[in-house]
């Protein structure tokens, strides 16, 4: 491709076809969708999800072609994307691309599923569109860089363009119209980390709006509405306003040959991904040394700067969701219970043992860990025991990353657990949804996934 920046992405999306995509990428996308469905079901009953469901009902319609995963209802594509986008970002179990520091599934699948159901698209169309969204969103996240993530929630910003790219591909828009869709998406892109200081619900609003606004941008482009042609790299574009280290080469890196979709990681622990490397390192060390939580006097988590920027704002969590951004709480759950699951977090704030352990945890910047980030998320912990020993734990590939991923059976069990937690679907319904997703490439018309 000779084009650069926004145009190159638009051409890639417009030209992408099913036969261009390797089989392992198609299969990997099905697995990512299974993982997303589980997360969306787990969001049932959460305050921001209920509020958005009520908003959708008030704005109408109360029924429509697109499925509402948390409550089993249906509505328009716009409101389905809004609700499902919020629901899938509640449990902190949705996928993440390390190098982009971006959660693609929670913005791409809500938009593309809602539109596929409304348009009567095929399963192949849905899969190709989803991959287009992942490939674009990941590259935009990488392009915006570490300075962007310090203030902006990349899933809210890059996610708006990812959703727009996915729906544009589903519509079959040409490169010009797709470029306009990206322009309209980029001018709406938003999401600030300030909510963490207050334990506010904005994180779910970010993903809801990214999915819905990206969808809106593609619909407007289909209707002829134009958008900025250089929304990403332009002199007054997204990078100019939100980044000091943007790298335009990341936008076109390996388009059509490097499939960033299958670089995406799955989450084992129900917490912010920045806590996972240290959690895995501590768990491994405790198992190796046969330590119990009360034998540990202090833990130093050696982390990258991004972890300090995000997690450092949470010292005494006041809500379950905020606890998922507390390194001390996560490591306390690992130490006391051997896991940091959804059920574990429900009792984290009331568990005196976890709270006491939390106060014995600190984070420090580690040069090795920081230089590897965001390409690799290394786990390093120093543990001082009550009998005076100093032990060091390390994990180079946290569970869920490519190379140490979750198997298809592990993903299925995770989806069942998530649905059970939310009470949004029975195991039989989840197993049925998984079967429908695995058969998407032979599905002529996408209908309801879960029920």
C-alpha positions as CSV (number, residue, x, y, z in Angstrom):
1,X,0.0,0.0,0.0
2,X,1.3,3.4,-1.0
3,X,-1.2,5.4,1.1
4,X,-0.4,6.4,4.6
5,X,-2.4,6.9,7.8
6,X,-6.1,7.1,7.8
7,X,-6.4,6.4,4.0
8,X,-4.3,3.2,4.3
9,X,-6.6,1.9,7.0
10,X,-9.7,2.8,4.9
11,X,-8.3,1.0,1.9
12,X,-7.5,-2.1,3.9
13,X,-11.0,-2.3,5.4
14,X,-12.7,-1.7,2.1
15,X,-10.6,-4.4,0.3
16,X,-10.6,-7.1,3.0
17,X,-12.3,-10.3,2.0
18,X,-12.9,-13.6,3.7
19,X,-10.5,-15.5,1.4
20,X,-7.7,-13.0,2.3
21,X,-7.7,-14.1,6.0
22,X,-5.8,-17.1,7.2
23,X,-7.9,-19.9,8.7
24,X,-6.3,-19.6,12.2
25,X,-7.3,-15.9,12.3
26,X,-10.9,-16.8,11.4
27,X,-10.9,-19.5,14.2
28,X,-9.2,-17.1,16.6
29,X,-11.9,-14.5,16.0
30,X,-14.6,-17.0,16.9
31,X,-12.8,-17.7,20.2
32,X,-12.6,-13.9,20.8
33,X,-16.3,-13.6,20.2
34,X,-17.1,-16.5,22.7
35,X,-15.0,-14.6,25.3
36,X,-16.8,-11.4,24.6
37,X,-20.3,-13.0,24.9
38,X,-19.3,-14.3,28.4
39,X,-18.2,-10.9,29.5
40,X,-21.4,-9.2,28.1
41,X,-23.6,-11.7,30.0
42,X,-21.6,-11.1,33.2
43,X,-22.5,-7.4,33.1
44,X,-26.2,-8.1,33.8
45,X,-27.5,-6.0,36.7
46,X,-24.6,-3.6,37.0
47,X,-25.7,-0.1,37.7
48,X,-24.4,1.5,34.5
49,X,-25.8,-1.3,32.4
50,X,-29.3,-1.0,34.0
51,X,-29.2,2.7,33.5
52,X,-28.4,2.3,29.8
53,X,-31.0,-0.4,29.4
54,X,-33.6,2.0,30.8
55,X,-32.3,4.8,28.6
56,X,-32.7,2.5,25.6
57,X,-36.2,1.6,26.6
58,X,-37.1,5.3,27.0
59,X,-35.6,6.4,23.7
60,X,-37.1,3.4,21.9
61,X,-37.8,1.1,20.3
62,X,-38.6,-1.5,23.0
63,X,-38.1,-4.2,20.4
64,X,-36.1,-4.4,17.2
65,X,-33.7,-6.6,15.2
66,X,-30.7,-6.4,17.5
67,X,-30.2,-8.5,20.6
68,X,-29.6,-7.2,24.1
69,X,-27.3,-9.8,25.7
70,X,-27.7,-8.8,29.4
71,X,-31.5,-8.9,29.6
72,X,-32.5,-11.0,26.6
73,X,-34.5,-8.2,25.0
74,X,-34.1,-6.6,21.6
75,X,-33.8,-3.0,20.3
76,X,-32.3,-1.0,17.5
77,X,-28.7,-1.6,16.4
78,X,-27.6,1.7,18.0
79,X,-29.0,0.9,21.5
80,X,-27.9,-2.7,21.3
81,X,-24.3,-1.6,20.7
82,X,-24.6,0.9,23.5
83,X,-25.9,-1.6,26.1
84,X,-23.8,-4.6,25.1
85,X,-20.7,-2.4,24.9
86,X,-21.2,-1.3,28.5
87,X,-22.1,-4.8,29.7
88,X,-19.0,-6.4,28.4
89,X,-16.7,-4.1,30.2
90,X,-18.1,-4.5,33.7
91,X,-16.5,-7.8,34.9
92,X,-13.0,-6.8,33.7
93,X,-12.8,-10.2,31.9
94,X,-12.8,-8.9,28.3
95,X,-9.8,-9.3,26.0
96,X,-6.9,-6.9,25.6
97,X,-4.1,-6.3,23.1
98,X,-0.9,-5.6,25.0
99,X,1.0,-3.4,22.6
100,X,-2.1,-1.2,21.9
101,X,-3.2,-1.3,25.6
102,X,-6.7,-1.7,24.1
103,X,-9.7,-3.9,24.7
104,X,-11.0,-4.6,21.2
105,X,-13.8,-7.1,21.8
106,X,-15.9,-4.8,24.0
107,X,-16.2,-2.2,21.3
108,X,-16.0,-4.2,18.0
109,X,-18.4,-7.1,18.7
110,X,-21.3,-5.0,20.2
111,X,-21.4,-2.8,17.0
112,X,-20.9,-5.5,14.4
113,X,-23.3,-8.1,16.0
114,X,-26.1,-5.5,16.3
115,X,-25.7,-4.4,12.7
116,X,-25.3,-7.9,11.3
117,X,-28.6,-8.9,13.0
118,X,-30.3,-5.8,11.6
119,X,-29.0,-6.2,8.1
120,X,-29.4,-9.9,7.8
121,X,-25.6,-10.3,7.2
122,X,-23.9,-13.7,6.9
123,X,-21.7,-15.2,9.5
124,X,-18.7,-14.8,7.2
125,X,-19.6,-11.1,6.8
126,X,-19.6,-10.7,10.6
127,X,-16.3,-12.4,11.0
128,X,-14.6,-10.3,8.3
129,X,-16.0,-7.1,9.8
130,X,-14.9,-8.0,13.3
131,X,-11.4,-8.7,12.0
132,X,-11.4,-5.3,10.2
133,X,-12.3,-3.6,13.5
134,X,-9.7,-5.4,15.5
135,X,-6.9,-4.7,12.9
136,X,-7.8,-1.0,12.8
137,X,-8.4,-0.4,16.5
138,X,-5.2,-2.2,17.5
139,X,-3.1,-0.2,15.1
140,X,-4.7,3.1,16.2
141,X,-4.0,2.2,19.8
142,X,-0.3,1.5,19.0
143,X,-0.1,4.7,17.0
144,X,-1.4,6.9,19.8
145,X,1.3,5.6,22.1
146,X,2.1,5.7,25.8
147,X,1.5,9.4,26.3
148,X,-2.1,9.0,25.1
149,X,-2.8,6.2,27.6
150,X,-1.6,8.3,30.5
151,X,-4.7,10.5,30.3
152,X,-7.0,8.8,27.8
153,X,-8.7,5.4,28.0
154,X,-7.5,4.0,24.7
155,X,-10.5,1.7,24.5
156,X,-12.8,4.7,24.4
157,X,-10.7,6.6,21.8
158,X,-9.3,4.0,19.4
159,X,-12.4,1.9,20.1
160,X,-14.6,4.4,18.3
161,X,-12.5,4.0,15.1
162,X,-12.5,0.2,15.5
163,X,-16.3,0.0,15.7
164,X,-16.6,2.3,12.7
165,X,-14.2,0.2,10.7
166,X,-16.1,-3.0,11.6
167,X,-19.5,-1.6,10.6
168,X,-18.1,0.0,7.4
169,X,-16.7,-3.4,6.3
170,X,-20.1,-5.0,7.1
171,X,-21.8,-2.4,4.9
172,X,-19.3,-3.0,2.1
173,X,-18.4,0.7,2.0
174,X,-15.7,1.7,-0.5
175,X,-12.4,3.3,0.6
176,X,-13.7,6.8,0.3
177,X,-16.8,6.2,2.4
178,X,-14.8,4.2,4.9
179,X,-12.4,7.0,5.3
180,X,-15.3,9.3,6.0
181,X,-16.6,6.9,8.6
182,X,-13.2,6.9,10.3
183,X,-13.2,10.7,10.2
184,X,-16.6,10.9,11.9
185,X,-15.5,8.3,14.4
186,X,-12.3,10.0,15.3
187,X,-13.9,13.4,15.9
188,X,-16.2,11.7,18.5
189,X,-13.4,9.7,20.2
190,X,-13.2,10.2,24.0
191,X,-12.6,8.7,27.3
192,X,-10.6,10.0,30.3
193,X,-9.0,8.1,33.2
194,X,-10.2,10.7,35.8
195,X,-13.1,8.4,36.7
196,X,-10.8,6.1,38.6
197,X,-10.2,8.7,41.3
198,X,-13.9,8.7,42.2
199,X,-14.9,5.0,41.6
200,X,-17.2,6.4,38.9
201,X,-19.0,4.4,36.3
202,X,-17.5,6.1,33.3
203,X,-15.4,3.1,32.1
204,X,-18.6,1.4,30.9
205,X,-19.8,4.6,29.3
206,X,-16.6,4.8,27.4
207,X,-17.1,1.4,25.7
208,X,-20.8,1.9,25.3
209,X,-20.2,5.2,23.4
210,X,-17.3,3.9,21.4
211,X,-19.3,1.0,20.1
212,X,-22.4,3.2,19.4
213,X,-20.5,6.2,18.1
214,X,-18.5,4.0,15.7
215,X,-21.7,2.5,14.5
216,X,-23.2,5.9,14.0
217,X,-20.2,7.1,12.0
218,X,-20.5,4.2,9.6
219,X,-24.2,4.7,9.1
220,X,-23.6,8.4,8.4
221,X,-20.9,7.6,5.9
222,X,-23.3,5.2,4.2
223,X,-25.7,8.1,3.9
224,X,-23.1,10.4,2.4
225,X,-21.9,12.3,5.4
226,X,-18.2,13.2,5.1
227,X,-15.6,13.2,7.8
228,X,-12.0,14.5,8.1
229,X,-9.8,12.6,5.7
230,X,-6.7,12.7,7.9
231,X,-8.4,12.4,11.3
232,X,-5.5,10.4,12.8
233,X,-2.4,12.1,11.6
234,X,-3.7,15.5,10.5
235,X,-2.3,18.8,12.0
236,X,-5.5,19.1,14.1
237,X,-6.3,15.4,14.3
238,X,-6.5,12.9,17.0
239,X,-2.8,12.4,17.6
240,X,-2.2,16.2,17.6
241,X,-4.7,16.7,20.4
242,X,-4.1,13.6,22.5
243,X,-0.5,12.3,22.1
244,X,3.1,13.5,22.3
245,X,4.7,10.2,21.0
246,X,2.4,9.2,18.2
247,X,4.1,6.9,15.6
248,X,2.5,7.0,12.2
249,X,4.3,3.9,11.1
250,X,2.2,1.9,13.5
251,X,-0.9,2.6,11.4
252,X,0.3,0.7,8.4
253,X,2.5,-1.9,10.1
254,X,2.0,-5.2,8.3
255,X,-1.5,-4.5,7.1
256,X,-2.7,-7.7,5.5
257,X,0.2,-9.8,6.6
258,X,0.5,-9.2,10.4
259,X,-2.8,-10.3,11.9
260,X,-2.9,-8.3,15.1
261,X,-6.3,-9.9,15.9
262,X,-4.7,-13.1,17.1
263,X,-2.1,-11.2,19.1
264,X,-4.9,-10.4,21.5
265,X,-4.8,-11.7,25.1
266,X,-7.5,-13.3,27.2
267,X,-8.0,-12.4,30.9
268,X,-7.8,-15.0,33.6
269,X,-8.1,-12.7,36.6
270,X,-11.2,-10.5,36.9
271,X,-9.2,-7.3,37.3
272,X,-7.3,-4.6,35.4
273,X,-4.8,-6.3,33.1
274,X,-2.0,-4.2,34.6
275,X,-2.3,-6.3,37.8
276,X,-2.1,-9.7,36.0
277,X,1.7,-10.1,35.6
278,X,2.4,-9.4,39.2
279,X,-0.5,-11.6,40.3
280,X,0.8,-14.5,38.2
281,X,4.3,-13.9,39.6
282,X,3.1,-13.9,43.2
283,X,0.9,-17.0,42.7
284,X,3.8,-18.9,41.1
285,X,6.2,-17.9,43.9
286,X,3.8,-18.8,46.7
287,X,3.1,-22.2,45.1
288,X,6.8,-22.8,44.5
289,X,7.8,-21.9,48.1
290,X,4.6,-23.2,49.7
291,X,3.9,-19.8,51.3
292,X,0.7,-18.8,53.0
293,X,-0.5,-15.2,53.1
294,X,0.4,-14.8,56.7
295,X,4.0,-15.7,56.1
296,X,4.4,-12.7,53.8
297,X,5.5,-9.4,55.5
298,X,5.8,-7.2,52.4
299,X,5.4,-7.5,48.6
300,X,7.0,-5.1,46.1
301,X,5.4,-5.3,42.6
302,X,7.9,-4.2,40.0
303,X,5.9,-2.7,37.2
304,X,5.8,-0.5,34.1
305,X,4.9,3.2,34.2
306,X,1.5,2.5,32.7
307,X,0.5,0.4,35.7
308,X,1.6,3.2,38.1
309,X,-0.4,5.8,36.0
310,X,-3.6,3.7,36.2
311,X,-3.4,1.7,39.4
312,X,-1.5,4.3,41.5
313,X,-4.7,6.4,41.8
314,X,-6.4,3.6,43.8
315,X,-5.0,3.1,47.3
316,X,-8.2,2.4,49.3
317,X,-10.9,1.1,47.0
318,X,-14.5,2.0,47.8
319,X,-16.3,-0.2,45.3
320,X,-15.9,-3.7,43.8
321,X,-15.0,-2.2,40.4
322,X,-12.5,0.1,41.9
323,X,-10.9,-2.8,43.8
324,X,-10.1,-4.3,40.4
325,X,-7.7,-1.4,39.9
326,X,-6.0,-1.8,43.2
327,X,-2.7,-3.8,43.0
328,X,-2.8,-4.4,46.7
329,X,-6.4,-5.8,46.6
330,X,-5.6,-8.1,43.7
331,X,-2.4,-9.5,45.2
332,X,-4.3,-9.8,48.5
333,X,-6.9,-12.0,46.8
334,X,-4.2,-14.1,45.2
335,X,-2.4,-14.5,48.5
336,X,-5.4,-15.3,50.6
337,X,-7.6,-17.2,48.1
338,X,-5.2,-18.3,45.4
339,X,-7.4,-16.5,42.8
340,X,-8.9,-13.2,41.9
341,X,-12.2,-14.3,40.3
342,X,-15.5,-12.5,40.0
343,X,-16.8,-14.2,43.1
344,X,-13.6,-13.4,45.0
345,X,-14.0,-9.7,44.3
346,X,-17.6,-9.7,45.5
347,X,-16.2,-10.1,49.1
348,X,-12.8,-8.4,48.7
349,X,-13.8,-5.2,50.5
350,X,-15.2,-7.1,53.5
351,X,-12.3,-9.5,53.9
352,X,-10.0,-8.3,56.7
353,X,-7.2,-10.6,55.5
354,X,-7.3,-9.1,52.0
355,X,-7.3,-5.6,53.3
356,X,-4.4,-6.3,55.7
357,X,-2.4,-7.8,52.8
358,X,-3.3,-4.8,50.6
359,X,-1.5,-2.5,53.0
360,X,1.6,-4.6,52.7
361,X,1.9,-4.1,48.9
362,X,3.7,-1.4,47.0
363,X,4.5,-0.7,43.4
364,X,7.8,0.5,42.1
365,X,9.0,1.3,38.6
366,X,11.3,-1.4,37.2
367,X,13.5,-0.5,34.2
368,X,13.4,-4.0,32.7
369,X,9.6,-4.2,32.9
370,X,9.1,-0.7,31.7
371,X,11.4,-1.1,28.7
372,X,9.5,-4.3,27.6
373,X,6.1,-2.6,27.9
374,X,3.8,-2.4,26.1
375,X,5.0,-5.2,23.8
376,X,5.5,-7.6,26.7
377,X,3.9,-7.3,30.1
378,X,6.5,-8.9,32.5
379,X,5.6,-10.0,36.0
380,X,8.1,-9.3,38.8
381,X,7.6,-9.3,42.5
382,X,9.9,-9.2,45.5
383,X,8.5,-10.9,48.6
384,X,9.8,-10.4,52.2
385,X,8.7,-13.2,54.5
386,X,8.0,-12.9,58.2
387,X,11.1,-15.0,58.9
388,X,13.4,-12.5,57.1
389,X,13.8,-14.1,53.7
390,X,13.7,-12.1,50.5
391,X,12.3,-14.1,47.5
392,X,11.8,-13.0,43.9
393,X,9.0,-14.2,41.6
394,X,8.9,-13.7,37.9
395,X,6.6,-14.5,35.0
396,X,7.5,-13.5,31.4
397,X,4.3,-14.6,29.7
398,X,1.2,-14.1,31.9
399,X,-1.6,-16.6,31.5
400,X,-3.9,-15.6,28.6
401,X,-1.2,-14.0,26.5
402,X,-0.3,-15.6,23.1
403,X,2.1,-18.4,23.9
404,X,0.3,-19.1,27.2
405,X,-3.3,-18.6,26.0
406,X,-6.6,-20.1,27.2
407,X,-7.6,-23.2,25.2
408,X,-11.0,-23.4,23.5
409,X,-12.3,-25.6,26.4
410,X,-11.0,-23.1,29.0
411,X,-12.7,-20.2,27.1
412,X,-16.0,-22.2,27.1
413,X,-15.8,-22.8,30.8
414,X,-14.9,-19.2,31.4
415,X,-18.0,-18.1,29.4
416,X,-20.2,-20.4,31.4
417,X,-18.8,-19.0,34.7
418,X,-19.3,-15.4,33.6
419,X,-22.9,-16.1,32.5
420,X,-23.6,-17.9,35.8
421,X,-22.2,-14.9,37.7
422,X,-24.5,-12.5,35.9
423,X,-27.5,-14.8,35.9
424,X,-28.1,-13.8,32.3
425,X,-28.1,-17.2,30.7
426,X,-28.1,-20.9,31.6
427,X,-25.2,-23.1,30.9
428,X,-27.2,-24.7,28.1
429,X,-27.8,-21.3,26.5
430,X,-24.1,-20.4,26.7
431,X,-23.2,-23.8,25.2
432,X,-25.7,-23.1,22.4
433,X,-24.2,-19.6,21.8
434,X,-20.7,-21.1,21.6
435,X,-21.9,-23.6,19.0
436,X,-23.6,-20.9,16.9
437,X,-20.4,-18.8,17.0
438,X,-18.2,-21.7,16.0
439,X,-20.5,-22.3,13.0
440,X,-20.6,-18.6,11.9
441,X,-18.6,-19.2,8.7
442,X,-21.5,-21.5,7.4
443,X,-24.3,-19.3,8.7
444,X,-26.3,-17.5,5.9
445,X,-28.0,-15.0,8.2
446,X,-26.9,-13.9,11.6
447,X,-29.8,-14.1,14.1
448,X,-29.8,-14.2,17.9
449,X,-26.7,-15.5,19.5
450,X,-27.7,-16.4,23.0
451,X,-31.4,-17.2,23.0
